[in-house]
Amino acid sequence: FDAVVLDVRMPDMDGLEVLRRIRELQPLVPVVILTGVQNEAVAREAIRLGAQNFLTKPCDIGMLQVSLEYAWAQQQT
């Protein structure tokens, strides 16, 4: 994958657990969290686990685009 846009609340598995597993399998793939969860502790944990950004819904599509472009640029360096 070029990038992953991930929610926190999902059926069967929490998004932070998915992020942990992504980091185990593909440590360099950019991950942006896009979620309705507005919890600072969850946001800090997501960033600590390696998410490039934590955006809350409703999200400006331009902000999502900028976040992904920045993540891809960081991956190239």
N, C-alpha and C positions, 0 to 999 in steps of 0.2 A: 504494500500500500504506500501511496505517496504521503498520506496523512490520515488521521482518524479524528472525526468529530464525535464526541462521546457524551452521553447523558449520564447523570448520577443515578437516577431512579429508573431501573429497568426490571423486567420480569426475570426471575431465576438468579440473577447475579447483580450485585451492586456495581455501579460504574467505577468506583475506586478499586474494587477487586479486579475488574477488567483492565484498568490502567496498570495495576501491578503485574498482571500476566503479560500485557503488551510489552512492558519494560523488560521482562524476562526473555521474551522471544525476539523482540525487535527494539532494542534499546535506543535506536536513533530515530525511529519514526516519530514525526511531530504529532502531538495529541492536543487538541483543543477541547475543553469541556464546554458544552452548551446545555444549560439545564434550567429548570424552574426552581431549583433549590437555592435559596438565598441565605446561606449559612456560612459565616466567615471561617469557622473551624473546618468545614468541609472544603472550602476554597483553598485554605492554607495547606491542607493535607494533599489535595490534588496537585498543587504546585510543588510541594515537597516530593511527591512521587514522580514528578517529571512532566506534568502537563505544561505546555507553553503558555496557556491562558485559560482563564475561567470566566466565561460569559454567562449572564443570566437572561432568561427569556422574559419578555419578548426582547429579541436582540436585533439591533440594526444590522442588516445584511452587509453593509459596508464595513462594520467593525469586525464581523466574522471574516470577511475577505482579507482585511488588513492583518488580522491575527494569523491566518493561514499563510499569507505571503511572507510575513516576518518569520514564521516557523520554518518555512522552506528555505529562506535566506540563511537562517542560522544553521540549518542542516548542511548547507553548501560550504560553510567556512570551516 
